[in-house]
Amino acid sequence: MDERSQRRYQLRAEMFKALAHPMRIYMLDKLKNRPWCVCELAAEVGIAKSVASKHLSQLKAAGLIDDEKRGTLVEYRLVASCVLEMAACAEGAILESRRKKLDVLEE
């Protein structure tokens, strides 16, 4: 594998690592509808502001979200909504595969 391909796959792995926590996926789902500030989002998902900030920084480092300063307020927005579509697609495929396996076992 050449260096460029290696870097590309490394970035993809980092994206999947950022998606490897249910709270971060939930936060992405909230961000798909509108931008949120960290205090609003923390209250909405029911976690401390510092915990929300840590999750958001991981999502931002992976390139899945971006932030914009508005005075003293920082709003986060989703820039890669396709990751939620990918998750829904994978979830559907997995469920269908499991249904087929159960059908075979029941026969």
Number of C-alpha atoms within 10 A of each C-alpha: 6 6 8 9 10 11 12 10 12 12 14 13 13 16 19 13 13 22 21 11 11 10 14 18 18 13 20 24 15 17 19 17 11 11 19 21 18 21 17 14 22 18 12 12 13 10 14 13 15 12 12 21 17 13 18 23 16 18 23 19 14 19 16 20 21 18 17 12 10 9 6 6 12 14 18 21 21 24 16 14 16 12 18 16 11 11 13 12 11 12 12 12 12 12 11 12 12 12 12 12 11 11 10 9 8 7 5
